[in-house]
């Protein structure tokens, strides 16, 4: 897989995924970038847990909050990040995120290298099949992408 062509995804071509904790839209998939980058937009309803604390061992993750306010669980506490704020998480660092507010929040997530969008696809597939999306299932699916749950 190489990245030698311009990757372009129009709004109507984006891959939309319904997860039990929000709507996820794959804007740029790893298949388009030779595995170098993926970009996923997320809309979290009020009170939704985006991800319990976890650690990625295979990629970095970047967040840009585009609307509302998102609570990031990090070692040592919680950081609230409003629209226009950003967070960069190196691989191996524990983090989680959630919408702790009473209003919808949205954010754009970027993964380098790409691949973690597959996790969101797996969760959406299980949800669509009617499988209970439990913490145990999420941990199992995360494990496929070198990600583990942790306590903060």
Backbone bond lengths (Angstrom), bond angles and torsions (degrees), N, CA, C in turn:
res aa  C-N    CA-C-N  psi(-1)  N-CA   C-N-CA  omega(-1)  CA-C   N-CA-C  phi
1 X - - - 1.445 - - 1.523 107.47 -
2 X 1.305 116.55 127.20 1.461 121.12 179.48 1.521 109.92 -122.88
3 X 1.313 114.54 165.03 1.456 121.10 177.30 1.514 106.71 -123.65
4 X 1.342 115.07 85.65 1.458 119.21 -178.48 1.525 112.18 -130.05
5 X 1.319 116.34 8.52 1.462 122.10 176.02 1.525 108.63 -124.49
6 X 1.306 116.75 152.41 1.460 120.86 176.74 1.523 108.71 -66.23
7 X 1.332 115.71 130.88 1.461 121.47 178.24 1.521 108.22 -95.77
8 X 1.309 116.49 118.05 1.454 120.97 -177.83 1.518 109.17 -130.54
9 X 1.320 116.20 128.39 1.460 121.19 176.79 1.517 107.82 -127.73
10 X 1.307 116.81 117.52 1.459 120.72 175.31 1.526 108.99 -78.67
11 X 1.312 116.29 156.55 1.470 121.41 -177.29 1.516 111.59 -50.09
12 X 1.319 117.30 -46.05 1.474 120.15 -176.43 1.530 112.32 -71.91
13 X 1.328 118.23 -13.23 1.461 121.69 179.54 1.525 113.01 -94.80
14 X 1.319 117.13 -10.94 1.456 120.65 -176.05 1.530 110.17 -63.26
15 X 1.305 115.47 146.57 1.462 122.54 179.87 1.533 108.94 -84.87
16 X 1.323 116.29 115.03 1.457 121.29 -178.20 1.526 110.14 -99.63
17 X 1.324 114.96 131.17 1.455 121.32 -176.99 1.525 109.26 -125.08
18 X 1.327 116.18 131.35 1.456 120.70 176.04 1.516 108.29 -102.88
19 X 1.323 115.03 117.55 1.452 122.23 177.33 1.524 107.53 -111.77
20 X 1.312 118.41 160.71 1.459 118.71 -178.34 1.526 113.13 -65.34
21 X 1.321 117.70 -14.50 1.460 120.89 -177.45 1.520 113.03 -116.16
22 X 1.334 117.57 16.32 1.455 119.47 175.53 1.509 113.40 152.72
23 X 1.318 114.32 176.86 1.455 121.80 177.33 1.529 108.12 -102.28
24 X 1.320 116.43 129.57 1.454 122.34 -178.48 1.524 107.71 -120.92
25 X 1.329 116.39 135.17 1.458 121.58 -179.79 1.522 108.69 -125.64
26 X 1.333 116.21 117.66 1.456 120.69 178.10 1.528 107.25 -80.33
27 X 1.320 116.08 110.09 1.467 122.24 -179.05 1.523 111.61 -85.95
28 X 1.328 115.73 -42.49 1.465 121.68 176.41 1.522 106.49 -135.72
29 X 1.317 116.45 120.96 1.462 121.69 -178.87 1.524 110.23 -97.40
30 X 1.311 114.82 155.00 1.461 120.01 177.89 1.513 113.07 -56.28
31 X 1.338 116.29 -30.02 1.468 120.20 178.47 1.526 111.27 -63.00
32 X 1.321 117.70 -22.64 1.460 121.99 -179.36 1.530 113.11 -88.58
33 X 1.334 116.67 -16.53 1.467 119.82 -172.55 1.524 113.13 -120.51
34 X 1.315 116.34 17.18 1.456 118.67 -177.52 1.520 111.98 64.50
35 X 1.323 116.44 23.71 1.453 121.07 178.55 1.517 114.91 83.18
36 X 1.333 117.63 7.57 1.462 119.17 -175.97 1.519 114.18 -82.15
37 X 1.333 118.12 -30.31 1.462 122.06 -172.45 1.510 109.79 -156.66
38 X 1.343 115.51 144.32 1.466 119.95 165.99 1.527 107.76 -135.53
39 X 1.338 115.04 151.96 1.461 122.29 -178.15 1.522 107.90 -130.89
40 X 1.340 115.28 127.83 1.457 121.41 -177.22 1.522 108.70 -132.18
41 X 1.338 116.73 126.75 1.463 121.78 173.07 1.522 108.57 -91.29
42 X 1.324 115.35 144.34 1.457 121.25 -177.70 1.517 109.89 -133.84
43 X 1.321 115.95 135.03 1.458 121.90 171.80 1.522 106.19 -115.29
44 X 1.332 115.81 118.43 1.462 121.98 -179.81 1.516 109.75 -105.87
45 X 1.333 118.44 121.37 1.457 120.00 174.87 1.531 110.28 -63.06
46 X 1.307 116.02 164.13 1.464 121.14 177.02 1.520 109.89 -52.79
47 X 1.328 116.16 132.02 1.455 121.85 176.92 1.518 116.00 77.60
48 X 1.329 119.08 1.50 1.469 121.33 -175.71 1.525 112.16 -75.33
49 X 1.320 114.90 140.33 1.459 121.81 172.48 1.522 107.46 -87.98
50 X 1.330 117.47 113.53 1.462 120.60 177.33 1.513 110.78 -71.79
51 X 1.336 116.47 -47.95 1.457 121.52 177.83 1.526 108.92 -160.44
52 X 1.326 115.40 129.30 1.461 120.37 172.45 1.526 107.93 -65.44
53 X 1.323 118.53 160.71 1.470 120.27 -178.79 1.530 112.21 -52.45
54 X 1.318 114.42 135.78 1.454 121.86 -177.13 1.521 109.45 -156.75
55 X 1.337 115.29 170.66 1.456 122.49 177.98 1.522 107.88 -131.68
56 X 1.336 115.90 130.83 1.466 121.87 173.37 1.532 108.48 -94.58
57 X 1.320 115.89 127.94 1.459 119.72 177.30 1.522 112.21 -103.60
58 X 1.330 117.13 -2.32 1.456 119.32 -176.02 1.515 115.03 -119.87
59 X 1.326 118.51 -2.44 1.466 119.46 -177.51 1.525 111.13 -163.11
60 X 1.316 114.84 164.20 1.451 122.31 171.39 1.528 107.51 -95.72
61 X 1.346 115.10 158.78 1.463 120.14 179.42 1.526 108.63 -134.82
62 X 1.321 114.95 136.50 1.455 122.05 -179.10 1.523 108.67 -126.27
63 X 1.322 116.23 141.14 1.461 122.14 -178.45 1.522 109.77 -125.20
64 X 1.316 115.98 140.28 1.454 123.13 169.11 1.524 106.27 -127.57
65 X 1.329 116.37 114.94 1.459 120.08 179.17 1.524 107.00 -78.98
66 X 1.329 116.67 121.82 1.471 120.77 -174.92 1.522 113.06 -104.32
67 X 1.337 117.64 -17.64 1.474 121.27 177.01 1.513 108.46 -159.45
68 X 1.323 115.75 145.63 1.448 120.75 177.58 1.510 112.38 76.15
69 X 1.327 114.72 -152.46 1.465 121.33 -178.18 1.518 108.73 -139.10
70 X 1.327 116.73 135.01 1.458 121.85 -178.18 1.525 108.13 -120.01
71 X 1.327 116.10 134.16 1.459 122.17 176.03 1.526 108.34 -92.11
72 X 1.326 115.80 123.37 1.462 121.33 177.29 1.522 108.21 -104.49
73 X 1.335 114.74 121.58 1.458 120.92 176.30 1.523 106.70 -85.92
74 X 1.326 115.52 119.27 1.461 121.81 -177.86 1.527 107.95 -133.31
75 X 1.321 117.07 161.15 1.462 118.06 176.85 1.531 109.86 -53.90
76 X 1.296 116.37 128.68 1.454 120.52 179.65 1.514 114.99 95.72
77 X 1.333 118.58 -5.67 1.454 118.04 177.28 1.506 115.38 150.00
78 X 1.324 113.94 -153.67 1.466 121.96 -177.07 1.521 108.01 -123.95
79 X 1.310 116.08 134.23 1.468 122.10 175.91 1.524 107.79 -115.09
80 X 1.325 117.13 123.55 1.461 121.73 176.03 1.520 108.83 -89.81
81 X 1.327 115.90 129.93 1.458 120.95 -178.52 1.524 108.48 -126.10
82 X 1.316 116.47 121.30 1.452 121.88 -179.37 1.515 112.00 -93.30
83 X 1.331 114.79 177.66 1.465 121.84 -178.63 1.521 110.37 -51.82
84 X 1.325 115.56 132.87 1.451 122.52 -178.78 1.514 113.05 93.32
85 X 1.329 117.55 -13.51 1.459 120.95 178.31 1.518 111.32 -82.74
86 X 1.318 115.74 160.24 1.456 119.91 -178.59 1.519 110.42 -139.61
87 X 1.325 115.52 159.02 1.456 123.21 -179.72 1.527 107.27 -140.44
88 X 1.325 116.56 133.82 1.471 121.93 175.36 1.519 107.71 -117.88
89 X 1.341 116.39 126.37 1.460 121.75 -177.10 1.532 108.91 -118.55
90 X 1.334 117.04 111.81 1.468 118.71 176.82 1.523 111.04 -70.87
91 X 1.311 117.04 155.39 1.462 119.05 177.54 1.524 108.80 -59.65
92 X 1.327 114.40 146.56 1.447 120.02 179.25 1.520 114.81 87.41
93 X 1.340 118.26 -0.51 1.469 121.67 -179.00 1.524 110.85 -105.90
94 X 1.318 116.11 131.71 1.463 121.39 -178.91 1.524 110.50 -72.36
95 X 1.320 115.12 139.75 1.466 121.64 177.26 1.527 109.61 -165.12
96 X 1.295 115.75 163.00 1.457 123.79 172.90 1.516 106.32 -155.25
97 X 1.318 117.08 168.72 1.463 118.88 178.18 1.516 110.40 -150.94
98 X 1.342 114.39 152.95 1.459 120.08 -177.79 1.518 109.28 -159.87
99 X 1.301 113.58 158.98 1.457 120.05 174.09 1.516 106.30 -96.98
100 X 1.318 116.39 100.09 1.460 120.97 -177.91 1.520 111.71 -89.41
101 X 1.321 117.49 4.26 1.461 121.08 -176.35 1.530 111.41 -95.68
102 X 1.322 114.83 175.37 1.464 121.87 178.73 1.521 111.84 -92.47
103 X 1.328 117.25 4.53 1.469 121.97 179.82 1.525 109.60 -121.90
104 X 1.326 116.13 157.09 1.456 121.86 176.61 1.531 110.26 -60.61
105 X 1.320 116.50 147.95 1.466 121.74 176.05 1.520 108.66 -131.34
106 X 1.316 117.18 150.41 1.460 120.35 175.71 1.511 109.85 -134.38
107 X 1.325 113.38 151.36 1.449 119.45 178.74 1.512 109.90 -151.81
108 X 1.313 114.09 156.49 1.451 121.93 174.28 1.518 107.13 -108.45
109 X 1.327 115.82 131.17 1.461 121.66 178.58 1.519 108.72 -114.69
110 X 1.323 115.71 139.24 1.459 121.92 176.70 1.519 108.53 -124.43
111 X 1.318 116.40 140.46 1.454 122.32 -177.98 1.523 109.46 -125.05
112 X 1.345 115.84 129.87 1.465 120.79 175.55 1.524 109.17 -131.95
113 X 1.295 120.00 123.39 1.451 124.68 -9.77 1.525 110.95 -68.36
114 X 1.306 115.19 172.21 1.464 122.46 -179.93 1.522 110.55 -69.82
115 X 1.311 114.86 172.77 1.457 121.52 174.11 1.505 113.40 131.41
116 X 1.339 117.12 -31.27 1.461 119.12 -175.58 1.525 112.27 -69.40
117 X 1.330 117.18 -15.91 1.465 118.50 174.61 1.527 110.64 -60.49
118 X 1.339 116.41 -23.47 1.459 120.87 175.52 1.521 112.43 -62.22
119 X 1.313 116.85 -33.92 1.469 120.83 176.12 1.524 110.17 -60.66
120 X 1.333 116.91 -46.09 1.466 119.90 -179.90 1.527 110.49 -64.18
121 X 1.325 117.04 -36.66 1.463 120.47 175.85 1.524 110.63 -62.66
122 X 1.337 116.75 -43.21 1.463 120.92 -179.70 1.525 111.36 -62.88
123 X 1.335 117.06 -43.32 1.465 120.65 179.43 1.531 109.89 -64.67
124 X 1.339 116.98 -44.07 1.468 120.76 179.37 1.526 110.93 -61.58
125 X 1.325 117.05 -39.96 1.467 121.13 179.41 1.533 110.58 -64.53
126 X 1.326 117.41 -44.48 1.466 120.72 178.79 1.527 110.14 -63.24
127 X 1.317 116.45 -43.19 1.468 121.30 179.82 1.531 110.86 -62.67
128 X 1.325 116.80 -45.18 1.472 121.22 -179.96 1.530 111.38 -63.98
129 X 1.338 117.13 -30.35 1.461 121.56 179.91 1.530 111.76 -81.07
130 X 1.339 117.08 -2.33 1.450 120.55 178.95 1.517 114.15 83.96
131 X 1.326 116.64 8.85 1.459 120.56 179.13 1.532 109.09 -73.14
132 X 1.327 118.24 134.90 1.466 119.01 177.79 1.532 110.11 -62.98
133 X 1.307 116.38 125.37 1.464 121.03 -178.61 1.528 106.95 -91.47
134 X 1.320 114.23 87.49 1.462 122.86 -176.80 1.530 110.19 -95.56
135 X 1.328 117.37 164.02 1.471 118.87 174.22 1.531 112.00 -55.55
136 X 1.315 117.82 -36.91 1.467 120.61 179.18 1.529 110.85 -63.20
137 X 1.329 117.11 -43.74 1.458 120.03 177.97 1.528 110.56 -64.24
138 X 1.328 117.53 -44.26 1.462 120.40 179.05 1.525 110.76 -59.57
139 X 1.330 117.50 -41.36 1.462 120.49 177.91 1.520 111.46 -62.83
140 X 1.329 115.68 -41.57 1.470 119.69 178.82 1.531 110.39 -62.52
141 X 1.327 116.99 -45.80 1.460 120.65 -178.57 1.526 110.86 -67.59
142 X 1.336 118.31 -40.02 1.470 120.91 177.86 1.522 111.23 -59.74
143 X 1.326 115.57 -37.69 1.460 120.36 -178.50 1.519 113.04 -57.81
144 X 1.322 117.28 -28.68 1.474 121.03 177.95 1.525 111.74 -64.90
145 X 1.336 116.38 -17.73 1.465 121.81 -174.33 1.529 110.64 -120.56
146 X 1.337 115.44 31.76 1.461 122.03 176.51 1.524 112.47 53.34
147 X 1.325 115.42 43.35 1.466 122.30 179.97 1.517 108.04 -128.53
148 X 1.337 116.24 137.24 1.462 121.36 -179.50 1.522 109.62 -129.92
149 X 1.318 115.20 147.97 1.459 121.58 175.14 1.522 108.92 -76.34
150 X 1.334 115.70 147.93 1.452 121.06 179.02 1.525 109.33 -141.32
151 X 1.306 115.85 165.58 1.460 122.06 171.29 1.515 107.50 -100.65
152 X 1.298 115.80 140.95 1.475 119.75 175.84 1.511 109.74 -103.45
